[in-house]
Amino acid sequence: MMSACSSILSQSRHCWWYHRRCYHFASITASLRGSVTIQHHEYYDNNKRNKKYNTAMNVQRRRDISTNNKPVLNVLSKEAATAPIDYPTSQRFSALPPAIGIHLAIGSVYVYSMWTPGMSKALGVVAAAPCDWTQSELLPVFSCAAVVLGVTTSTLGTWVEKSGPRMSGLLGSACWSGALLTTAAGIETHTLPLVYLGYGFLGGVGWGLMYLTPVTAAMKWFPDKRGLATGIALSAFGAGAAFAPSVIHVLVDHFAVAPEFVGDCLLTGRGVEVEGVTKAFVELTTLDDGSQVVANTSLVGEPGTPVVVATEADVAKISGMSNCPGVYAIGTGDTGVSKAMAVLGVIYGGLGAIASRFMKIPHPQWTPERAVTDGSAHDGKEEADANSNEANNIGLPASYVTTNTMQFPLLWLAVFGNATGGLALLSSSKVMLTDIFAGVSPDIVTPAFSTGYVSALGVGMALGRFGWSAISDLLGRQNTYAVFGLGIPIVGLTPYLCHMASGAGAGGEVDMWPLMAFYSGSVLTITFYGGVFSVLPAYIADLFGQKHAGAIHGKALTAWALSAVAGPMGLAYLRSHSYKSAVEDLLQAIDRHDASALERSFGVSINDDVGIQKLMNAKTLTIEKLMELAPEDFVDPSPYLYNTTLYAAAGLMSVAFLSNLAIRPLDLNKELKQLEQDSVRT
């Protein structure tokens, strides 16, 4: 009997009534047993749909498991970096340390001047060799990085927002680490394209990503205190520039190796007397390309060895090595720059990666708690949120601002003029201080002193980014930009300080006042440079509204990108022109003093313009070496090499000052109404 029933049931397995009977039978059985009640929300009519249902449930179950136990790779996603919607407002400051860590790592990009002295003497070490790079070849590297920064922020800004702070921060850290490692390889192999690829391209990409990531995250956590958030984050950027010089100085000195000393020469001394016997000089031969080698007739040194001649002024600029003036073999030493840069590449990459791992952003619906005094916390919070949202949703489009207002081009000029002077100083600060004051006060302006000066500029930039953004809330944005005009007399009067210092040095006296005035004045000017960028976002929001302030900010930063090209490259061009003029003046003074001195030391006559140019191109003929042949009363022209640069910077800062004063506030409601009417007509 039972087998017959089973046969009947098996034959009717595809009947609709069979499934309904099974359903009722299961329900009755469960209810009689008193266990569980089987509830079906939907019952499928065939086995195929049952299989699809089971498959869908299994997929959903796997998703739930993966949500609760996220794999390691998901910690970099935007979802993993997003805090819960009920995240306490009192704990939002915990989001700032990772942002500070990222900016500490990338802040060292501003101390490029710490690397250029060693990079320009990578082969000669104590003095520039004929094949060493010039400042005119090295300064555009920083300009290239700045241009790539602008391109990165404008093109990858949307990707940074989409991928989240952890992924973008990690990619930026990898690019910055790779930039330093690639640049180190370029210095070690003496390949200039690698330097441009590393610091110029990869460094610019890393700079842009590591700049955007912390700033955007901080502003999301502090929508009610954007100035405070950006000020803290950007201050860390300046702090990175303040800490880096000391670290670089220690690492470079640690890895530096002194080149092989060949001996003294006619240019650098009068011979060394040992036990009444005067040692012979190293005789040098000048080749057709302007380089020098040990002569075949020389009693000291191996004939044909490529060499450089280091004067007392050259040796005074070197730290970490005990050297004396004389002749040194090319390629036998190491400045330590490449190895120090490689070490920092690993350190900064690790710091940025770790900080990126712990970056977090608020939930899209999260809002900070606001204090309410009317006793109705809920209604007051809603009203505050509504006012905040209304303020954030008012603003002129970026396309309209850039093409139909006079305020934007005036603001653009204000940023460009102030930034150009600051970048010219930042990109060459150590070289500039050494050229201006090392010859006047060699016992004071040592390599360690120059390193401290670069660090002081970084501190000034950090204080300026934080301090001026806070002060602008009290003075107003336009008035704060007007205060930055104090940098005009500081920069414009610097050549006068150089003349004062040179006059005191020529008389055998050391006057500290010009040096201290230059030191403090340049640090104050750099605070203005930092303030220009920390105040700019709020200035844009005040003028054009908050809604499109980010897009307008990106347009305004093109002024900074252009200043990053005009500042360092303009400095290099004007300094090169001043250098040639100074050499011509020195040659005329030497000709009047001793017409044959130049030919004895360099193998060319005073009238051989072609030979002199070859010697200058080979870096054999320098101001330091010509000063050894010049009359004793001739003033060293090195402090005046930057006069034209400083006058040009003061002029651009004056244009920025006048442009800021010409800005008039816009009637946003009127402009928005006019824009709406124009769109309706269209």
LINTA-V692469 format. One record per residue. N is the residue number from 0. RES is the residue in one small letter. SS is DSSP state (H for helix, E for strand, - for the rest). PHI is phi in degrees with one decimal (none if undefined). NEAR is the number of other C-alpha atoms within 10 Angstrom. Layout:
n res ss phi near
N RES SS PHI NEAR
N RES SS PHI NEAR
This chain:
n res ss phi near
0 m - none 5
1 m H -64.2 7
2 s H -65.6 8
3 a H -66.7 9
4 c H -63.2 9
5 s H -63.6 11
6 s H -64.6 10
7 i H -64.3 11
8 l H -63.7 13
9 s H -66.4 11
10 q H -75.7 9
11 s - -105.6 13
12 r - -69.9 12
13 h - -98.8 13
14 c - -85.7 12
15 w H -67.5 12
16 w H -70.4 12
17 y H -64.5 13
18 h H -66.0 17
19 r H -65.1 12
20 r H -63.1 11
21 c H -61.8 11
22 y H -62.8 15
23 h H -66.8 10
24 f H -61.9 11
25 a H -65.1 12
26 s H -66.0 15
27 i H -65.5 13
28 t H -63.8 14
29 a H -66.3 13
30 s H -70.0 12
31 l H -65.6 10
32 r H -74.1 9
33 g - 74.2 8
34 s - -93.1 9
35 v - -126.4 11
36 t - -100.2 14
37 i - -82.4 13
38 q - -114.3 8
39 h - -108.9 7
40 h - -77.9 5
41 e - -157.6 6
42 y - -116.1 12
43 y - -85.7 13
44 d - -88.0 14
45 n - -145.8 13
46 n H -66.6 10
47 k H -63.9 9
48 r H -70.1 12
49 n H -62.3 13
50 k H -65.5 12
51 k H -62.2 12
52 y H -62.1 14
53 n H -62.9 11
54 t H -63.5 12
55 a H -62.1 12
56 m H -64.7 12
57 n H -65.0 12
58 v H -62.7 12
59 q H -64.1 12
60 r H -63.8 12
61 r H -66.4 12
62 r H -63.8 13
63 d H -62.6 12
64 i H -65.2 11
65 s H -69.0 11
66 t H -70.2 11
67 n H -75.6 9
68 n - -126.0 9
69 k - -70.4 13
70 p - -67.3 9
71 v H -62.2 7
72 l H -64.4 7
73 n H -74.4 12
74 v H -66.1 15
75 l H -91.5 21
76 s - -74.0 16
77 k H -66.4 21
78 e H -64.0 14
79 a H -68.0 16
80 a H -84.2 22
81 t E -85.5 16
82 a - -77.0 17
83 p - -62.0 13
84 i - -67.4 12
85 d - -98.8 12
86 y - -61.3 14
87 p - -62.7 13
88 t H -64.0 14
89 s H -66.7 9
90 q H -101.9 8
91 r H -69.7 17
92 f H -66.7 12
93 s H -68.5 11
94 a H -81.3 18
95 l H -80.9 19
96 p H -54.3 17
97 p H -62.3 22
98 a H -64.0 31
99 i H -65.3 23
100 g H -61.5 24
101 i H -63.9 32
102 h H -71.9 30
103 l H -63.8 26
104 a H -71.0 30
105 i H -91.0 30
106 g H -61.0 27
107 s H -68.0 24
108 v H -61.8 23
109 y H -78.9 22
110 v H -99.5 27
111 y - -58.7 22
112 s H -66.2 24
113 m H -71.6 25
114 w H -91.7 20
115 t H -62.2 21
116 p H -59.6 23
117 g H -71.7 24
118 m H -66.3 25
119 s - -79.2 22
120 k - -133.1 21
121 a - -63.0 28
122 l - -95.6 27
123 g - -78.4 27
124 v - 67.4 30
125 v - -86.7 33
126 a - -152.2 28
127 a - -68.6 26
128 a - -85.9 25
129 p - -55.8 25
130 c - -90.5 16
131 d - -70.6 19
132 w - -76.1 20
133 t - -94.5 19
134 q H -62.5 21
135 s H -65.7 16
136 e H -85.9 13
137 l H -92.8 23
138 l H -62.8 23
139 p H -62.9 22
140 v H -60.7 26
141 f H -64.9 27
142 s H -62.6 24
143 c H -61.9 20
144 a H -62.4 28
145 a H -67.4 26
146 v H -65.0 23
147 v H -63.8 22
148 l H -57.3 24
149 g H -61.1 22
150 v H -65.6 18
151 t H -64.8 18
152 t H -65.6 22
153 s H -82.2 16
154 t H -97.9 11
155 l - -104.5 16
156 g H -60.8 18
157 t H -65.8 10
158 w H -65.5 12
159 v H -60.2 20
160 e H -67.2 15
161 k H -77.2 13
162 s H -83.6 14
163 g - 95.8 22
164 p H -72.3 31
165 r H -73.1 27
166 m H -66.4 23
167 s H -67.2 27
168 g H -66.4 29
169 l H -66.4 25
170 l H -64.1 20
171 g H -62.4 30
172 s H -64.8 32
173 a H -64.4 22
174 c H -66.6 25
175 w H -68.3 32
176 s H -63.7 32
177 g H -63.2 22
178 a H -63.3 29
179 l H -68.5 27
180 l H -68.2 24
181 t H -67.1 24
182 t H -63.5 29
183 a H -60.9 26
184 a H -65.7 20
185 g H -65.0 20
186 i H -69.2 22
187 e H -64.3 17
188 t H -93.3 12
189 h - 55.5 18
190 t - -118.8 14
191 l H -63.4 17
192 p H -57.3 12
193 l H -65.8 19
194 v H -64.5 23
195 y H -67.4 22
196 l H -64.9 20
197 g H -75.0 26
198 y H -68.2 30
199 g H -75.3 24
200 f H -96.8 24
201 l H -61.2 26
202 g H -63.4 32
203 g H -66.8 31
204 v H -65.3 29
205 g H -62.2 30
206 w H -59.0 29
207 g H -64.9 26
208 l H -68.4 27
209 m H -76.7 31
210 y H -84.4 23
211 l H -69.1 22
212 t H -56.4 26
213 p H -68.3 31
214 v H -66.1 22
215 t H -64.3 19
216 a H -66.4 23
217 a H -64.8 28
218 m H -67.6 18
219 k H -70.0 18
220 w H -74.9 23
221 f - -127.4 19
222 p - -66.8 15
223 d - -90.7 15
224 k - -141.0 13
225 r H -64.1 17
226 g H -62.3 20
227 l H -64.0 19
228 a H -63.3 24
229 t H -66.6 24
230 g H -63.5 27
231 i H -65.9 22
232 a H -64.3 30
233 l H -74.0 29
234 s H -65.6 28
235 a H -63.4 28
236 f H -60.4 30
237 g H -67.9 29
238 a H -64.0 26
239 g H -61.0 27
240 a H -70.2 30
241 a H -80.2 28
242 f H -78.3 20
243 a H -60.1 24
244 p H -57.0 27
245 s H -65.4 17
246 v H -65.1 13
247 i H -62.3 22
248 h H -59.9 22
249 v H -66.2 14
250 l H -67.1 19
251 v H -63.3 24
252 d H -63.3 17
253 h H -67.3 16
254 f H -92.4 15
255 a - -69.6 21
256 v E -128.9 17
257 a - -68.7 17
258 p - -74.5 21
259 e - -72.3 14
260 f E -84.6 18
261 v E -87.7 20
262 g E 157.9 22
263 d - -87.9 24
264 c - -137.3 21
265 l - -61.8 15
266 l - -74.8 22
267 t - -103.4 21
268 g - -174.7 14
269 r - -108.0 13
270 g - 94.0 16
271 v - -113.3 14
272 e E -99.0 10
273 v E -123.0 8
274 e - 53.8 6
275 g - 80.3 7
276 v E -111.8 9
277 t E -85.3 11
278 k - -71.8 15
279 a - -77.2 17
280 f - -80.0 23
281 v - -84.1 24
282 e - -85.6 22
283 l E -116.1 28
284 t E -121.0 21
285 t E -91.6 17
286 l - -81.8 12
287 d - -64.4 10
288 d - -85.7 13
289 g - 94.8 22
290 s - -79.7 24
291 q E -122.9 24
292 v E -133.8 22
293 v E -68.8 24
294 a - -70.0 19
295 n - -65.2 15
296 t - -91.2 13
297 s - -72.1 16
298 l - -83.8 14
299 v - -120.1 18
300 g - 90.9 22
301 e - -87.0 16
302 p - -57.2 17
303 g - 86.3 14
304 t - -73.0 17
305 p E -65.4 21
306 v E -137.8 25
307 v E -124.5 27
308 v E -109.5 27
309 a E -107.5 26
310 t - -90.5 22
311 e H -62.3 17
312 a H -65.2 18
313 d H -66.8 17
314 v H -65.9 18
315 a H -65.8 21
316 k - -86.1 21
317 i - -104.3 20
318 s - -121.6 18
319 g - 85.6 19
320 m - -137.8 15
321 s - -95.4 9
322 n - -126.6 18
323 c - -127.1 17
324 p - -60.0 21
325 g E 155.8 23
326 v E -104.7 30
327 y E -128.8 27
328 a E -77.1 25
329 i - -73.9 24
330 g - 82.8 15
331 t - -105.3 15
332 g - -125.0 19
333 d E -149.9 22
334 t - -72.6 29
335 g - 84.5 24
336 v H -67.6 27
337 s H -63.4 26
338 k H -69.7 21
339 a H -63.7 24
340 m H -66.6 24
341 a H -65.1 20
342 v H -62.0 17
343 l H -67.1 20
344 g H -60.6 25
345 v H -69.0 17
346 i H -64.7 14
347 y H -66.6 24
348 g H -63.3 26
349 g H -66.0 17
350 l H -62.8 20
351 g H -65.9 28
352 a H -67.2 24
353 i H -64.9 18
354 a H -64.3 22
355 s H -64.3 28
356 r H -58.9 17
357 f - -104.3 17
358 m - -66.8 29
359 k - -147.8 26
360 i E -126.7 25
361 p - -75.3 22
362 h - -62.6 17
363 p - -56.6 11
364 q - -97.3 8
365 w - -78.0 17
366 t - -135.8 20
367 p - -71.1 18
368 e - -69.2 14
369 r - -121.4 14
370 a - -71.2 10
371 v - -123.5 13
372 t - -111.2 8
373 d - -92.2 8
374 g - 85.1 8
375 s - -111.8 9
376 a H -65.1 14
377 h H -68.2 10
378 d H -65.7 12
379 g H -65.7 16
380 k H -65.5 17
381 e H -62.6 12
382 e H -66.3 12
383 a H -65.2 16
384 d H -63.9 16
385 a H -65.7 12
386 n H -64.6 12
387 s H -64.5 13
388 n H -64.7 12
389 e H -64.8 12
390 a H -66.5 13
391 n H -71.9 16
392 n - -99.0 13
393 i - -112.5 18
394 g E 170.0 21
395 l - -85.4 22
396 p - -62.4 17
397 a H -63.1 20
398 s H -63.7 12
399 y H -71.3 12
400 v H -62.7 19
401 t H -74.0 16
402 t H -113.1 10
403 n H -125.3 11
404 t - -125.2 13
405 m H -86.1 14
406 q H -65.9 20
407 f H -65.7 21
408 p H -61.8 18
409 l H -67.8 21
410 l H -65.4 24
411 w H -59.7 20
412 l H -65.2 22
413 a H -63.7 26
414 v H -69.7 27
415 f H -61.6 27
416 g H -63.5 24
417 n H -69.8 32
418 a H -73.2 30
419 t H -62.3 29
420 g H -63.4 30
421 g H -65.6 25
422 l H -70.1 24
423 a H -61.1 25
424 l H -74.1 27
425 l H -65.9 23
426 s H -73.3 26
427 s - -137.1 23
428 s H -60.9 22
429 k H -67.0 24
430 v H -64.4 18
431 m H -63.4 20
432 l H -61.4 20
433 t H -65.7 22
434 d H -63.9 19
435 i H -80.3 25
436 f H -117.0 22
437 a H -65.7 22
438 g - -71.4 22
439 v - -82.4 27
440 s - -128.8 20
441 p - -65.6 15
442 d - -76.0 11
443 i - -100.3 15
444 v - -84.3 22
445 t - -90.8 18
446 p H -57.0 19
447 a H -67.2 17
448 f H -63.8 15
449 s H -63.9 23
450 t H -64.6 23
451 g H -61.8 18
452 y H -65.5 22
453 v H -63.7 29
454 s H -63.6 23
455 a H -63.1 22
456 l H -63.9 28
457 g H -64.4 31
458 v H -62.9 24
459 g H -60.5 27
460 m H -66.3 30
461 a H -64.2 28
462 l H -64.2 25
463 g H -66.6 30
464 r H -64.3 30
465 f H -84.0 26
466 g H -68.8 22
467 w H -69.0 26
468 s H -66.7 27
469 a H -73.2 18
470 i H -65.3 16
471 s H -64.6 20
472 d H -66.7 13
473 l H -93.2 11
474 l H -82.8 13
475 g - 97.5 17
476 r H -66.9 23
477 q H -66.1 20
478 n H -65.2 14
479 t H -65.3 22
480 y H -62.6 27
481 a H -67.1 17
482 v H -63.2 13
483 f H -63.2 22
484 g H -65.3 21
485 l H -64.4 17
486 g H -70.9 25
487 i H -62.9 22
488 p H -66.3 13
489 i H -63.2 19
490 v H -72.4 24
491 g H -67.2 20
492 l - -94.2 15
493 t H -59.7 22
494 p H -57.5 22
495 y H -65.2 14
496 l H -63.2 19
497 c H -64.0 22
498 h H -63.9 16
499 m H -63.5 15
500 a H -65.2 24
501 s H -67.0 27
502 g H -65.0 16
503 a H -68.5 17
504 g H -66.8 18
505 a H -66.5 15
506 g - -85.7 9
507 g - 85.3 10
508 e - -106.4 13
509 v - -114.5 19
510 d - -101.5 16
511 m H -79.4 12
512 w H -61.7 12
513 p H -60.8 19
514 l H -65.6 23
515 m H -67.6 12
516 a H -64.9 14
517 f H -64.7 20
518 y H -60.1 15
519 s H -68.7 16
520 g H -65.0 17
521 s H -69.6 24
522 v H -64.4 23
523 l H -62.7 20
524 t H -63.9 26
525 i H -69.0 31
526 t H -62.8 26
527 f H -63.9 29
528 y H -60.5 25
529 g H -64.2 27
530 g H -67.4 27
531 v H -55.0 25
532 f H -88.5 22
533 s H -76.1 25
534 v H -86.3 28
535 l H -57.4 20
536 p H -58.6 22
537 a H -69.3 22
538 y H -60.8 22
539 i H -64.2 21
540 a H -64.4 20
541 d H -64.6 18
542 l H -80.2 22
543 f H -118.5 26
544 g E 93.8 21
545 q - -85.5 20
546 k - -58.1 19
547 h - -112.0 20
548 a H -62.3 24
549 g H -63.5 14
550 a H -66.5 13
551 i H -66.9 24
552 h H -61.0 18
553 g H -61.7 17
554 k H -66.1 19
555 a H -67.5 22
556 l H -70.2 19
557 t H -63.7 18
558 a H -64.1 22
559 w H -66.9 25
560 a H -61.4 22
561 l H -68.5 17
562 s H -66.4 26
563 a H -67.2 27
564 v H -85.8 23
565 a H -68.1 20
566 g H -65.3 28
567 p H -62.8 27
568 m H -72.5 23
569 g H -64.9 21
570 l H -61.0 28
571 a H -62.0 23
572 y H -67.1 14
573 l H -66.5 17
574 r H -66.1 20
575 s H -62.0 17
576 h H -64.5 13
577 s H -66.0 20
578 y H -64.0 19
579 k H -63.3 16
580 s H -65.3 13
581 a H -66.0 18
582 v H -63.6 18
583 e H -61.6 13
584 d H -64.5 13
585 l H -65.0 22
586 l H -62.6 21
587 q H -65.3 13
588 a H -66.3 18
589 i H -65.2 22
590 d H -62.4 18
591 r H -71.5 11
592 h H -81.4 14
593 d - -154.5 12
594 a - -64.3 15
595 s - -93.5 14
596 a H -64.2 19
597 l H -64.9 21
598 e H -69.9 12
599 r H -66.5 12
600 s H -90.7 20
601 f H -122.4 20
602 g - 78.4 18
603 v - -130.7 19
604 s - -87.3 16
605 i - -65.8 17
606 n - -95.1 10
607 d - -86.2 10
608 d H -64.6 11
609 v H -65.9 10
610 g H -64.2 18
611 i H -63.7 21
612 q H -64.7 15
613 k H -63.5 18
614 l H -64.2 24
615 m H -69.4 18
616 n H -65.0 17
617 a - -84.2 19
618 k - 63.8 21
619 t - -77.1 23
620 l - -103.2 21
621 t - -128.4 17
622 i H -61.5 22
623 e H -60.5 17
624 k H -75.4 19
625 l H -68.2 21
626 m H -65.3 21
627 e - -68.8 16
628 l - -101.3 20
629 a - -76.0 23
630 p - -59.5 15
631 e - -64.5 11
632 d - -88.3 8
633 f - -79.1 12
634 v - -81.3 16
635 d - -61.6 21
636 p H -80.5 22
637 s H -56.7 22
638 p H -64.4 23
639 y H -101.7 21
640 l - -67.5 22
641 y - -107.1 23
642 n H -59.2 20
643 t H -64.7 17
644 t H -63.9 25
645 l H -67.1 23
646 y H -64.5 17
647 a H -65.6 20
648 a H -64.8 27
649 a H -62.4 24
650 g H -64.2 17
651 l H -66.5 20
652 m H -67.8 30
653 s H -66.7 20
654 v H -60.8 18
655 a H -62.8 27
656 f H -62.1 25
657 l H -67.8 15
658 s H -64.1 20
659 n H -64.2 24
660 l H -65.7 15
661 a - -80.8 14
662 i - -73.9 17
663 r - -118.6 12
664 p - -65.3 11
665 l - -95.0 15
666 d - -87.0 10
667 l H -61.0 16
668 n H -62.4 12
669 k H -66.8 10
670 e H -65.3 16
671 l H -66.2 15
672 k H -65.3 11
673 q H -64.4 12
674 l H -65.0 14
675 e H -65.9 12
676 q H -64.8 11
677 d H -65.2 10
678 s H -67.9 9
679 v H -65.7 8
680 r H -62.5 6
681 t - -65.9 6
